[in-house]
């Protein structure tokens, strides 16, 4: 439903609280019978409600209320109100405001001038409050950007947490020493090459010239040291060219570097009891090929 400028102005001033008692009664009557007009009033209350959030409540001093009572003549006892005698005029329709025509000395009707003056007053009030609301919104936006801690809790922006991933270069790793043992039979042709990394104690066996073991047999690598009561198995050497193991991690560097590494022929899958069952067919000792401080 389309409303006149006067109706919209009444709704705005009702939301602001600047109407007199008769005008407020007129607006409340319109709201009671017209839900669309009620929505117009609520829209104005929503637009102008931000002004209340920008101002904190302040309790006036007692002297203020005493001065107000004295100013309006309520400081002393009031005489009872007497109603005039005689018939009362019927109540006016709240939707059709009536204005008593005022006739000047020349006989001209000035009622239109009175209604126009009231309309100008209403829109002047709305324009003033709209300007104040715009200024308050600008101030609120400025506070949200530069000084959010000064805003009330209800309109204070929530803090944002931004996770920034900073990638740092990996620390340089000190190169470790590398050891190699040539496993061969009595200084003959080379059968296997054993490579050991001093830092990780991982080792790799590369098959070079050894023939494949006979059927049902496997090559098994052993560590032989004076510090150990008997040879320790390092596992079966696979049929592929390279075999990698990590079982040296349980031995200290001195034992690893000074030990003799031997290969025996055992039953398929290796020795069943952890002891060699044949004499070594290939053996050798570690030599340092790359020192720890050398660039790689």
N, C-alpha and C positions, 0 to 999 in steps of 0.2 A: 504494500500500500504506500502511495506517495503522500508525504506530509509536507505541509507548508513550512516556510522559513520560521514562522512564529512557533510552530509545534517543535521543530528541531531546536530552536533557541530555548524553549521552555525545558526540553529534556536536558540540554547542556547545563543550564543554570540550576536545574534540580540536582544534577550530579555534583555541581560545585557548591550547592548549599546557599545560593544567594537570593532565592525567591522569598517573598513574604508568605504569610500563613495562607492567604486565599489562593495564591498561585500554586503553592505546594499541594493544597487540597485538590485543586483542579488537575494537576499532573497525576496525583495518586488515583483520582477517579478514572482518568483516562487509562492508566496502567491496569486498573482492575478489570476493565471491559475490553481492552485491546492488547493482545499479547505482542503484536508487532511493535507497537509503541513502547511496550516494556523492554523489548530487545534494543530499541534505539537508546533508551535511558541507560541500560546496562552497558551498551557500547561506549557511551560517553564516560561512564564510571571507570571502565577499563582503560580508556585513553588517558584520563586525567588522574588515575590512581597512582601513577608513578611519582606524583608530587609528594604524596604522603610518605613514600619510602625514602625520599631524599631528606626528609626533615624528621629529626627525633622528637619524641614527646617531652615536654617540659612542664612541670607542675608549677603553676603560678603561685606567688606568695599570698598569704592570707590578706594582706592589705589591698591587693588588687580586687578581690571579691567585695571587700567593704566599700571601696571607691565606686565599684559598679552599682552596688545597691543604693549608695547615696545619690549617684548620678541619675538613676531612673526613678528615684523617689520611693524606694522600697526599704529604706533604712528603718522606718518606724512602722507601727501597725497600720494596716490599710482598712479603709472604710469598706463596708460591704457594697457590692455592685448592685445598683437598682436598675431594673429594666423599664423602659418606657411603656406607658399604657397604650392601648389601642391595638388594632389588628396589624399583624406583621405582613409584609409583602411575601408572595410565594417565592421559594428558592429559585435562583436563576439556573439555567442549564449550564453545567461546567464546560461543555464543549463549545458554547457560543458566548464568549465574553461580551458583556454589555458595557457600554460606556455612556455615561450621561452626557447628552449634548450640552456644550457650553456656548452660549450665545453672547457675543460681545455687544458693546454699545451700538454697533452698526447693524445688529441683527444677523451676523454671520455665524454658521455652525462650525465650531472648532474641534469636534470630536475626532475628525481624521488627523488633525495635528497632534492630539493626545496619543492616539494609537501609533502614529509614526514615531513620536518621541520615545514611547516605550520600546518599539522595535529597535530603534537606534541604540537605546541604552543596553538592551539585551546583547546585541551583536558586538557592541563596544566592550562589554564585560567578557564575552566569549573570546574576542580577539586578544584582549589583555591576558586572559588565562592561557590561551593557546600559545602566545608568545612566551609566557613564563614556562609552559610545559616544554616548548622547543629548547629554551635555554637550559632547562633542567636536564633534558635528554643529552644535549651537547656536553654539559658538564659531567654527566654520568659516563658518557663514552670516553671522555678524556681521563676520568679517574680510572676506568677499567683498563686503559692502556698504560697510563703512567703511574698511578698510585692506587692500585686495587685494594690495598689494605685499609683505605679510608672508607670504603663502601660498607653498607650493612651486610650481614651474613646472607640475607635472602637474595641479593643481586650481585654478590661478589663472585667473579668468575673463578671456576675451579682451576687449581694448579694443574699444569700439564707436565707430564714426565716424558722426556724424549730420550730414548736409548741410542747412544752413539757408539758405534763399533770402531775402535781404533786398532788397526793392525800394526803390530810392531814386528820388525824383522826378527827372524829366528836367530838365536845366539849362535855364533860360530862354534862349530864342533872341532875340538882338537883332534887331528888325525891320529889314529891308533897305529901301533906297530903291526906289521904283517910277518908271519912265519910260514915257511914252506919246508916240507919233508919229502924227499924223493924215495919212494918205497920200491926197492928192487932186490933181486936175489944175488948175493955175493958179488956185488959190483957189476952185475950183468946188465941186461937191457932193462929199461925203466918200465915198471908195471902200473904204478899209481902215483899221483901227485896229491899230497895232503897239504891244504892251506888252512891256517889258523889265524883268526883276528884276535889280537891281544885284548882289546877293549870288551867285546861281546863274548869272547871265548867260543864263538861258533866256528865250526870247521866244515870244510868241503873236501870230499874225496873225488878226484877225477880219474876215471879209468883211461889209461893210455895204451899200454902194450900187453896187458895181462889177457891171457886166453880165458874163455868162459870156463867155469868149473864143470866138472863132469856131472852127469845127471844125478839128482838127489843130493847134491852138495851145494854149499854157499861159502863165499869169502866172508870172514869176520875180522874186524879191526880190533886191536888190543893196545892198551897203554901199559907199558912195563916201566916201573920205577923202583929205585932202592927204598923210597919212602913208603912203599906199599908192600904188604905181605905176599901178594900174588898179583898176576896180571888182571887188569880190569877191562871188561868188554866195552867197546864203544859202538857196538851194533853191527849188523850185517850190511855189507856193501851191496847196493842194489845192482840190478842188471843194466840200468841206464848209464849214460856217460858220467853224470854227476850225482853224488849222494851227499846231502847236507844233514848235519846233526848239531844238537845243542847240549850234548851230555857232558861237555867239559866244564860247564858252569860250576860244578861241585868241587873242582880241584883248584888249588892255588896256582899262581903264575909260575912259581919256581918249579913245581912238579910238572906242569905242562911243558915248560921250555926245556927241561933236562931229561925228559922221558924218552924212551925208545918206542916207536910205533911199529907194530908188526901185524902181518896178515896171515891167518891160518885158514885151512880148509876144514869146515865143519859140516855137520849134517844140514840138510835143507832147513832154513829158518834160524840157524845158529845153534850155539852150544846150549844144551838143555839145563845145565847146572851152573852156568857162569864161569866155567873153567875151560881153558883150551884143551882139545883132545888130539892135537897134532902139532908138530914142530912148525915154526914160522916158515912160510915160503917166500915172503917179501918183508923187508924191514927198512927203517931209516930214522934219522933224527932231525929235529927242527933246526933250521937256520933262519936268521933274521934277514928278510929281503927288503923291507921298507921300515926305517926307524920311525919312531913316533913324532919327531920334530920335522921330518922332511915334508915339503909341500907335495900335495897330491893333485 
